[in-house]
Amino acid sequence: MAKEGQGPDDPKGLIHEAYRIDGISPEECRSIFLDWALSFSGDTRAAIPRLLDGRPDHPMTAVLRAALDESPKGRRGGRAARVK
């Protein structure tokens, strides 16, 4: 039986629980988000808008919005990084 807040976009209910914690810090929200992102098997960029709670002043909202705003940074390693 699924717990409250669990669903296809938040199978463990991590994001839902983060929104319920009074006084949660931005650092704690980032840690929870990382746990969610590493365990989520779908399209995170599609799921994040559905996870937003509608409380603009909550730290988890800021973390989720930042995840949508940041584009993936390409990694250049090896010879390509040393030679232009």
C-alpha positions in Angstrom: 0.0 0.0 0.0 1.4 3.4 -1.0 2.1 6.0 1.6 0.6 9.5 1.3 2.6 11.5 -1.2 3.9 8.6 -3.1 3.2 8.4 -6.8 4.8 7.9 -10.1 6.8 11.2 -9.9 7.8 10.6 -6.2 7.8 6.9 -5.6 9.4 7.2 -2.1 7.5 10.3 -1.2 10.7 12.2 -0.6 9.7 15.5 -2.1 6.3 15.3 -0.5 7.8 14.8 3.0 10.3 17.6 2.4 7.5 20.0 1.9 6.0 18.8 5.2 9.1 19.5 7.3 8.9 22.7 9.2 12.1 24.7 9.2 13.9 22.5 6.6 17.0 24.1 5.3 18.0 24.6 1.7 21.0 22.2 2.2 18.6 19.5 3.5 16.3 20.1 0.5 19.3 19.7 -1.9 20.2 16.4 -0.2 16.7 15.1 -0.5 16.5 16.2 -4.1 19.7 14.4 -4.9 18.4 11.2 -3.3 15.2 11.6 -5.3 17.0 12.3 -8.5 19.4 9.3 -8.1 16.5 6.9 -7.4 14.0 8.2 -10.0 13.9 6.1 -13.1 11.9 8.5 -15.4 12.4 11.8 -17.0 13.3 14.2 -14.2 12.8 17.3 -16.2 9.2 16.3 -16.9 8.5 15.2 -13.3 9.8 18.3 -11.5 7.0 20.7 -12.6 4.5 18.2 -11.3 6.3 18.0 -7.9 6.2 21.8 -7.3 3.9 22.4 -4.3 2.9 25.9 -5.0 4.7 27.5 -2.0 7.2 29.9 -3.5 8.9 30.6 -0.2 9.7 27.0 0.6 13.3 25.9 0.1 12.3 22.8 -1.8 10.5 24.9 -4.3 13.8 26.9 -4.8 15.7 23.6 -5.3 13.2 22.2 -7.8 13.2 25.5 -9.8 17.0 25.6 -9.8 17.0 22.1 -11.2 14.8 23.2 -14.0 16.8 26.3 -14.8 20.2 24.7 -14.9 21.2 23.2 -18.2 23.5 20.2 -18.0 27.1 21.2 -18.1 29.2 19.3 -20.7 32.4 17.7 -19.5 35.5 18.1 -21.6 38.2 15.8 -20.5 41.3 14.2 -21.8 43.0 15.7 -24.9 40.0 17.8 -25.8 40.4 19.8 -22.6 44.1 20.4 -23.1 44.1 21.2 -26.8 42.1 23.9 -28.5 
